[in-house]
Amino acid sequence: MDTLHPAGPVTYERDFYGWAMAQARLLRAGRLDAADIENIADEIESMGRSEKRELVSRLTMLMVHLLKWQVQPSHRGKSWRLTVENQRDDLQDHLADNPSLKPLLGEVLLSAYRRARRKAAIETGLDPQVFPATCPWTYDQAVDADFWPDPSPG
C-alpha cells in the first residue's frame, strides 16, 4: 500500500522505516481507513515473537553459565558470577515488562536449555554428555539469586 511521506510515496516493501513512520502518523491522526492494517498487524505479531526470542536468549545465556559453574568449579570467577547475576536481573525486568510471557516459561526453558547445553559443551570443550540431557533446574531455581549449582559428581 502506498502512503504519503515527505519524500514521496513509500511502501512496506521498499522503505520499511518510512512506511512505519507514515503508519504511525496515520494511526495517531485516527485515519484507520488509510492505514496499512494488514502489515501493521503482521509487524505487531513480529514484535511479540521478538520479545519471546529475547526471553529465550537471556535464559540460554543464564543456563550456559550455570552449567559451566556446575561442571567447572575450578574456573569459577567474578565474570561468570556477574554474567549470571546480570542475566537474572535482565530476565526479571523482561518478564516485568512482558508478563504475558510467563505462561510460556516451561516451553521457553526447554528451548533455552537445549541451546545452552550445546553452547556450554562448545565453550568448555567438554563432551555434551557431561551435561544433563534435560534441564536440572526449574525456572524459579535458575533465577533465584541464592541458587548456585553444586559441582557435578565425578
C-alpha positions in Angstrom: 0.0 0.0 0.0 1.4 3.4 -0.9 1.4 6.0 1.8 2.3 9.7 1.6 5.6 10.6 3.0 7.5 13.9 2.9 9.9 12.3 0.4 7.1 10.8 -1.7 5.1 7.6 -1.6 6.6 4.7 0.4 5.7 1.1 0.7 6.2 -1.5 3.3 8.4 -3.5 0.8 10.6 -0.6 -0.4 11.1 1.6 2.7 10.2 0.0 6.0 11.3 2.9 8.1 9.4 5.4 6.0 6.4 3.2 5.9 6.4 2.7 9.7 6.7 6.5 10.4 3.8 7.1 7.9 1.7 4.5 9.5 2.3 5.9 13.0 1.2 9.3 11.8 -2.0 7.8 10.2 -2.8 5.9 13.4 -2.3 9.0 15.6 -4.5 11.0 13.3 -7.2 8.3 13.6 -7.0 7.6 9.8 -7.5 3.9 10.1 -9.1 3.9 6.6 -5.8 5.0 5.1 -3.6 2.8 7.3 -2.0 -0.5 6.1 -3.8 -2.6 8.7 -2.6 -6.0 7.5 1.1 -5.1 7.5 0.7 -3.3 10.8 -0.9 -6.4 12.4 2.0 -8.5 11.0 4.6 -6.2 12.5 2.9 -6.2 15.9 2.9 -10.0 15.9 6.5 -9.9 14.9 7.3 -7.7 17.8 5.7 -10.2 20.1 7.8 -13.0 18.7 10.9 -10.9 19.2 10.1 -10.5 22.9 9.8 -14.3 23.2 13.2 -14.7 21.4 14.7 -12.2 23.8 13.5 -14.3 26.7 14.9 -17.5 25.2 18.2 -15.7 24.5 18.6 -14.4 28.0 17.6 -17.7 29.6 20.1 -19.5 27.4 22.9 -17.3 28.5 22.0 -17.8 32.1 21.8 -21.6 31.7 25.2 -21.7 29.9 26.8 -20.1 32.8 25.0 -22.2 35.4 26.1 -25.3 33.5 29.7 -24.1 33.3 29.5 -23.1 37.0 28.4 -26.7 37.8 30.9 -28.7 35.8 33.9 -26.4 36.0 34.2 -25.3 39.6 37.9 -24.6 39.3 37.1 -22.0 36.6 34.5 -20.0 38.6 35.3 -16.4 38.7 33.9 -12.9 39.0 32.9 -12.6 35.4 30.8 -15.8 35.5 29.1 -14.7 38.7 28.5 -11.2 37.1 27.0 -12.7 34.0 24.7 -15.0 36.0 23.6 -12.1 38.2 23.0 -9.7 35.2 21.0 -12.3 33.3 18.9 -12.9 36.3 18.2 -9.2 36.6 17.5 -8.9 32.9 15.1 -11.8 32.9 13.2 -10.4 35.8 13.0 -7.0 34.1 12.0 -8.6 30.8 9.1 -10.5 32.4 8.0 -7.5 34.4 7.8 -5.6 31.0 6.1 -8.6 29.3 4.1 -10.5 31.9 2.1 -12.4 29.2 5.3 -14.4 28.5 5.1 -16.1 32.0 2.8 -18.9 30.8 5.4 -19.8 28.2 8.2 -20.3 30.7 8.0 -24.1 30.5 8.3 -24.1 26.7 11.0 -21.4 26.8 13.0 -23.3 29.4 13.1 -26.4 27.2 14.3 -24.4 24.2 16.8 -22.4 26.2 18.3 -25.4 27.9 18.7 -27.3 24.6 20.7 -24.4 23.2 22.6 -23.8 26.5 23.7 -27.4 26.7 25.2 -27.3 23.2 26.8 -23.9 23.8 28.3 -24.9 27.1 29.8 -28.0 25.5 31.4 -25.9 22.8 32.6 -23.2 25.2 34.1 -25.7 27.7 35.4 -28.2 25.1 33.7 -30.9 27.1 31.6 -33.7 25.7 27.9 -32.7 25.6 27.2 -35.9 27.6 28.9 -34.3 30.6 25.8 -32.0 30.8 22.4 -33.4 31.9 20.2 -34.3 28.9 17.3 -32.4 30.5 17.3 -29.2 32.4 18.2 -30.0 36.0 16.6 -26.8 37.4 13.3 -25.1 37.3 12.9 -21.6 36.1 12.4 -20.4 39.6 15.7 -22.0 40.7 17.7 -20.7 37.8 16.6 -17.1 38.5 16.9 -17.4 42.3 19.7 -15.0 43.5 20.7 -17.6 46.2 20.9 -20.5 43.8 24.4 -21.7 42.7 24.6 -25.3 41.4 26.8 -27.7 43.3 29.7 -29.2 41.3 28.5 -32.2 39.3 29.7 -35.6 40.7 32.6 -37.3 39.1 
